[in-house]
Amino acid sequence: MPCQRPDACRNEGNRYQMSADSADDRLDLKAFIEANLPLASAPSIPNVRLHMATPQSGLYRLAMADDSDLVPPYWAYPWAGGAVLARYLFDHPEMISGKRVLDLGTGSGLVAIVAMKCGARHVLAVDIDAKAIAAAQLNAAANDVVIETRLGDIIEDAPPAADMILAGDVFYDETLAERILPFLQRCRSAGLDVLIGDPGRAPLPTDFLLQVADYPVPDFGGGNGSANSAVFRLK
Ligand SMILES: C[S@@+](CC[C@H](N)C(=O)[O-])C[C@H]1O[C@@H](n2cnc3c(N)ncnc32)[C@H](O)[C@@H]1O
């Protein structure tokens, strides 16, 4: 089937390819990410590299290639909430060693990858964005760890079969925060530990949280400055 959007689908050398075996004309996400988002060291996190966007990455072209998707490319950067959580896990691997972990809102997969590197028994990385799932899979492979990924919205569901929920920078939106907090509270009531990383965004439900650590990490959500972000445990 020919591309329906010749403006968006033109081939620019090896920088932009359509899926060879796709049933429709959607972009081959993984080929695009590998070709246009170079692997670079994650700030503040030792020995982890992620496919990260640069001004040349053409993320707008990627969004335009899929009419259903005008979601911001959260997956193309490590966010401060994920970075601070990952940093904390590196410093406290005993927190996660041997545990079954769910990384909620995985984005690039940074937190999931670090959880595996720190000795988690199993990590399920969940996101509602197919591009995030593709990026997390590529990033896991680039860091020689195996994670399970799931595309979908699980926050109305029962608590998962896990020991711990990690949630990096998921309190960035008021409406989402109102849905995520009850899910995390149900998980906590079911006996799961819940750790949240956040740079102090407005919807963060601080009344329900205990701060356990803080680090200055770069915040891509609020520009490129260094935010004093923190790790919280749900009470
Ligand atoms: C600001 S990004 C943080 C990504 C990553 N955790 C980090 O810190 O770098 C928030 C992520 O949450 C995802 N998200 C939003 N609503 C979600 C939901 N209901 N379930 C799972 N993920 C969700 C978004 O698609 C996005 O990838």
The ligand as an SDF file (V2000), in Angstrom:
LIG
                    3D

 27 29  0  0  0  0  0  0  0  0999 V2000
    7.0250   12.0820   32.0220 C   0  0  0  0  0  0  0  0  0  0  0  0
    7.0780   10.4710   31.3340 S   0  0  0  0  0  0  0  0  0  0  0  0
    8.1970    9.6160   32.4340 C   0  0  0  0  0  0  0  0  0  0  0  0
    8.8760    8.4680   31.7600 C   0  0  0  0  0  0  0  0  0  0  0  0
    9.9180    7.7280   32.6240 C   0  0  0  0  0  0  0  0  0  0  0  0
    9.3080    7.0630   33.7420 N   0  0  0  0  0  0  0  0  0  0  0  0
   10.9990    8.6860   33.0840 C   0  0  0  0  0  0  0  0  0  0  0  0
   10.9430    9.1050   34.2410 O   0  0  0  0  0  0  0  0  0  0  0  0
   11.8590    9.0430   32.2760 O   0  0  0  0  0  0  0  0  0  0  0  0
    5.4940    9.7600   31.8130 C   0  0  0  0  0  0  0  0  0  0  0  0
    5.1790    8.4340   31.1000 C   0  0  0  0  0  0  0  0  0  0  0  0
    3.9580    7.9080   31.6330 O   0  0  0  0  0  0  0  0  0  0  0  0
    3.2330    7.3420   30.5640 C   0  0  0  0  0  0  0  0  0  0  0  0
    1.8260    7.2210   30.9690 N   0  0  0  0  0  0  0  0  0  0  0  0
    0.8630    8.1720   30.9960 C   0  0  0  0  0  0  0  0  0  0  0  0
   -0.2990    7.6600   31.4180 N   0  0  0  0  0  0  0  0  0  0  0  0
   -0.0700    6.3420   31.6660 C   0  0  0  0  0  0  0  0  0  0  0  0
   -0.8830    5.2690   32.1340 C   0  0  0  0  0  0  0  0  0  0  0  0
   -2.1770    5.4150   32.4140 N   0  0  0  0  0  0  0  0  0  0  0  0
   -0.3160    4.0530   32.2770 N   0  0  0  0  0  0  0  0  0  0  0  0
    0.9990    3.8630   31.9840 C   0  0  0  0  0  0  0  0  0  0  0  0
    1.8120    4.8490   31.5380 N   0  0  0  0  0  0  0  0  0  0  0  0
    1.2780    6.0720   31.3840 C   0  0  0  0  0  0  0  0  0  0  0  0
    3.4900    8.2890   29.4200 C   0  0  0  0  0  0  0  0  0  0  0  0
    3.1930    7.7050   28.1640 O   0  0  0  0  0  0  0  0  0  0  0  0
    4.9660    8.5730   29.6040 C   0  0  0  0  0  0  0  0  0  0  0  0
    5.7840    7.6430   28.9250 O   0  0  0  0  0  0  0  0  0  0  0  0
  1  2  1  0
  2  3  1  0
  2 10  1  0
  3  4  1  0
  4  5  1  0
  5  6  1  0
  5  7  1  0
  7  8  2  0
  7  9  1  0
 10 11  1  0
 11 12  1  0
 11 26  1  0
 12 13  1  0
 13 14  1  0
 13 24  1  0
 14 15  1  0
 14 23  1  0
 15 16  2  0
 16 17  1  0
 17 18  1  0
 17 23  2  0
 18 19  1  0
 18 20  2  0
 20 21  1  0
 21 22  2  0
 22 23  1  0
 24 25  1  0
 24 26  1  0
 26 27  1  0
M  CHG  2   2   1   9  -1
M  END
$$$$
